[in-house]
Amino acid sequence: MGQPHTLERLASTWAQHVRGALLWLSAASSALLLLVALQVARVGTPGFRALAWAIALAAIFALLARKLMQRRALDRRRMIHNVLRPVAPQTAATALRAINLVERVQIDASGISPELAQLHFDRVIARTDEQAVRAAASRRAGRYTVLAFTMLAAVGVILALGPVRVVEGAGVLLARHGRAPVTVFWLQNASASVRFPRYLHIEDHLVDVAGRINLPAGAELTVRGEQRYTGRNLLLTDGSQEIPFTTDVSGDKVARITLAADVTLSVAARFGEVLIHEPRTLDVVVVPDQSPRVVLEGAPRKVQMADLDQLDLNWRATDDHGLKQIDLVLRTGTREERRPLATLDGDVTDREGASKLTPSDKFLKRAFLPVTVTVEARDTNPDQQASWGKSETIVIVPPPIGDPEARRNALLLDVRSAFVLQLATLKEPQDPKAPPLKPKQQVAALRTAVNAVFEKADSSALPASVQSFITSQIEGLDQAAASNRKLEEKLRLVTLAIDAASRALATRDARKVSVRLGDVAEEVATGAHVGLESEQRARGMQRVDEGLSVLQASVAPLSQLGDLGKDLGEVLRSGTVRIARVRRNDDLFHTELAALHLAARLRRPTPSFSASSNKPHGGRGGESGGGGSSPQSESASQDDEKYEHLAEQLAELVAGHQDNLNEVERALQDALNQAKSDEANQEGKERAEALRRAVQNLPEPGQAQPGSDEATAALARERTGAMAQGIEGQDLQNAVDSARDALSAFEEALRRQNGSSYLQEQLQRGREEVKKQLAWAKAKLAEQQAQAAKEAAEGLKRAGAAEQELARKASELANGDPGEVSLPEAARERLREAQQLMEEAARRLAAGETKEAIELQQQAQRLLEASDDEPNDDQEDQSAQRSHQSGGDRGLALGGAVPGDAQARAEEFRRRVLEGLGKGREGPLAPAVKRYAEGLLQ
């Protein structure tokens, strides 16, 4: 027999067979639990991450469980339970009672020997079959091993199916501040391309997806690639913004970002609140676009408007990529006005030009604070704030308000003095011994004296309309110079008329200046109100001081504008003293009140005291100091109103004739449109296609070197294309004009050809086709015009009658009563010539000769506009006068608003050129034609 069994020996036998299987089981269960934790963590939300940590702790506990089980196995009861119960349950129960007896005897023997109790326990254990224990342990180890390998198989399957999921789960589980500590390549075959802003004119190209690169602001970066792992939410991120990837038609993932500032870009996948980035990053340094550089000749400097006849503004604008717009910018106080100097297509990087400003400019005339003049250029960058370049400034300091009016009034008084002196000389010659001058010589001497006054007057001081009125009065003296008696009588009336005109003009100017000064006083009040706010106090005080200085400087000019000007000048002086006093005390509240009171008074430009306050201002006694008047003076004082009436009639004639000319052109055009047919349209398309085929082998425009033979041939092709477009659009007149240009281009190209026979052959082919189609276009156009004249006969007949009536009105204006106020002789001569052309045009319209009639009407219109060619400097003044007149003196309007104004005619010319160049051109060349017209008219 062998050594007797003990419990420890049996437990050791059991452990030898089971220990290895338990080790595998604990390792497999820990691995499986850890994988489950990582899969749960991939959700990325705080709740799921907490659950994943709990599972991971359970996996750690599974690794420690074996150590705990070994310690517990040293307990004899645990040994009995683990070793004997699986083999012999009855023996295990007896052994448990025996061990209880041993433990109880050790505490309290109670008559039982401890050695006897231990011997009983050992005999119970000895009855156990060791082979049975070994077999049971083997069976238990086998089950543990199967379970462990089953778990390991599950772990293997999970790892095989998605190893990257383990990495993702680990990264999410260990993430801090939303970023995982691991990296994964999410894209394969990744590439990056850049689309540059259009204004740079740079083609798109590829860049590296990792590294460092400099790109301009506004560039669009596109990252593209194949997604390596499906089901992931991929993003392109710079740390602050996230651009999701989308799937294009080819199945690739694409993300685009527009660059505005320096960024570090990377591809990442989002798992709840955690991002797992790729290891590669792209550092982008954004280079901002430089603003255009603008140089204004002579800037910076300061000029006085009183010394300014014309301010020439020569400028040059450059940009590294392209210019879009160039503006002349005028600023004064809170007002700003932008005037386009050039509108470009962005292909030009260097542009220079010139502009000018005169004291009669509306913005300058309305300014009472210094005006800053700059030239600003914008490039093609769409960022409005960063793309404007600004030149140095030229500051124009305006004269005191009322100074031009005061100088004009002084000049009119000089003219009146010349008339008075001539009248005195006529009555009492300065040298009695000298032979008396003839009436014609007297008038010539007066004209010389008046012209001397005109020569020292600039246009802003004495408008051309006033000069025309005075000239017409002198011409009236020429017609009345039959004898000294008649000349003296007429000269007296004319002198009274000049005196009435100067007084009326001074009164009107005083009212206008007073109203403008009221605006300045309100500006002072606004500045004081703004200054009451502590954060804007400095700005408000500055506005108060600027406006107050303007008011103080304007006291003297206003006081020189007649009796009303003296009265209002005293009001202004006392008001400025009051404002200055409270301003010195920093009392902005009462400064505002005083300024508002002064503004209200100045905007009511009436005398403070009136000899006949109940009379309307149209009465000559309406002003303080006004007296009675004789019937002769009343009649003479109406001469300026008669002249104004003539000017208004002339303006109406010019406008009416233009309307009639437009009506004739419109009627003819409508009839031409009706004369076009679908059959002709189809035929035109076929002929246009024939023209294009004839020149298709010639060089294309823009591809040849300028000045070369090929460039000349390309010009012929371009003009032939314009002809084809006109024929196709049934605009036969333009087609005929383009055909003539095309033939000239062909002749020039053939003359310069001395080499390629092929090119010469193509040029001859194109020329012959143009000649052929030109003959057809002329015949078709004549047919359409004849049909159109027939269709429009009734309307042309009415237009002819209207033209005849307009010719009659022109005759009345040209042949007025020599003894009455009339237009200047030069204007009357042009009216006579226009009358003859209008009568001939009326006859041609009645006869249906529309083309010749329109040409005659256009010539007549030019003569009418030349007759009425007077600068409209006083239009704004008249508006101000009408706004603040309350039945008062009409003043000296002298013509009012005239359509023949130089600026208005310039705008009309611009409109005609644009319409002419753009008519019938709706094809691919239309934008180029429009740009050409814009550049031509700048």
Salt bridges, closest charged atoms under 4 A:
GLU103 OE1 - ARG77 NH2 2.50
GLU130 OE1 - HIS5 ND1 3.51
GLU130 OE1 - ARG9 NH2 3.45
GLU130 OE2 - ARG134 NH2 3.27
GLU168 OE1 - ARG42 NE 2.75
GLU168 OE2 - ARG232 NE 2.78
ASP204 OD2 - ARG195 NE 3.52
GLU242 OE2 - ARG270 NH2 2.60
ASP248 OD2 - ARG224 NH1 2.36
GLU278 OE1 - ARG280 NE 2.70
ASP289 OD1 - HIS321 NE2 3.87
ASP320 OD2 - HIS321 NE2 3.57
ASP327 OD2 - ARG338 NE 3.30
GLU336 OE1 - ARG331 NE 2.89
GLU336 OE2 - ARG338 NH1 3.41
GLU337 OE2 - ARG339 NE 2.58
ASP345 OD2 - ARG931 NE 3.40
ASP347 OD1 - HIS201 NE2 3.47
ASP350 OD2 - ARG316 NH2 2.32
ASP361 OD2 - ARG339 NH1 2.63
GLU376 OE2 - ARG331 NH2 2.78
GLU376 OE1 - ARG338 NH2 2.86
ASP403 OD2 - ARG407 NE 3.31
GLU405 OE2 - LYS512 NZ 2.38
ASP414 OD2 - LYS456 NZ 3.18
ASP458 OD2 - ARG407 NH1 3.90
GLU475 OE1 - ARG828 NH1 3.71
ASP478 OD2 - ARG447 NH2 2.57
GLU488 OE2 - ARG492 NH2 3.22
ASP499 OD1 - ARG416 NH1 2.69
ASP499 OD2 - ARG503 NE 3.15
ASP509 OD1 - ARG408 NH2 2.87
ASP509 OD1 - ARG508 NH2 3.33
ASP519 OD1 - ARG603 NH2 2.73
GLU522 OE1 - ARG603 NH2 2.25
GLU523 OE2 - ARG543 NE 2.82
ASP545 OD1 - ARG583 NE 2.95
GLU570 OE2 - ARG573 NH2 2.56
ASP586 OD1 - ARG583 NH1 3.17
ASP587 OD2 - HIS590 ND1 2.66
GLU592 OE2 - HIS529 ND1 3.45
GLU644 OE1 - ARG890 NH2 2.75
GLU663 OE1 - ARG666 NH1 2.71
GLU683 OE2 - ARG687 NE 3.20
ASP709 OD1 - ARG752 NE 3.87
GLU728 OE1 - ARG692 NH2 2.90
ASP737 OD1 - ARG740 NH1 3.30
GLU747 OE2 - ARG767 NH1 3.21
GLU748 OE2 - ARG751 NH2 2.56
GLU768 OE2 - ARG767 NE 3.74
GLU803 OE2 - HIS657 NE2 2.59
GLU805 OE2 - ARG808 NH2 2.23
GLU812 OE2 - ARG808 NH1 2.31
GLU820 OE1 - LYS642 NZ 3.61
GLU825 OE1 - ARG828 NH2 2.26
GLU825 OE2 - ARG832 NH1 3.39
GLU829 OE1 - ARG832 NH1 3.26
GLU840 OE1 - ARG843 NH2 2.48
GLU840 OE2 - ARG844 NE 3.04
GLU849 OE1 - ARG844 NE 3.24
ASP869 OD1 - ARG905 NH2 3.20
ASP874 OD1 - ARG408 NH1 3.52
ASP877 OD2 - LYS512 NZ 3.26
ASP889 OD2 - ARG620 NH1 3.10
GLU908 OE2 - ARG911 NH2 2.21
GLU908 OE2 - ARG912 NE 3.17
GLU915 OE2 - ARG911 NH1 2.95
GLU934 OE1 - ARG910 NH2 2.75
